[in-house]
Amino acid sequence: MSEQIKENIIKNLRNVFDPEISINIYDLGLIYNVDTDQLPRVKITHTLTSAFCPAADMIIEDIKSAT
């Protein structure tokens, strides 16, 4: 069951785009891990394209919405 949930989260993450380069954050390699071991809590390890990314808050909210 958790594997199916993880797959759905990844599918949703592929709909989250970095607005500066128009590539989804999953295929861009910004998502390092999707941990579903403690459901219903999900832990996503990620980074941004830049430490000073102007869209950081929006991207983080989109990641939260994708879970």
C-alpha positions, 0 to 999 in steps of 0.5 A: 500500500505505501508503495502505491501511495509513493507512486501517486505522490511522485506522479503529483510531484511531476506536476510541480514545476520550477517556474524559471525553467519550466521543468518539473521538480521530480525529473529535474532531480530536486526530489531526493527521497519520498519516505512513506514509512510512517504513514500517514506522515510523508517525508520528502527530502528535496532541494531548490535550483538555487539557495536564492530561488525567488519561487522557493515558497511557492515550490515548497507549498506545491510540494506539500500539496502534492502529498 
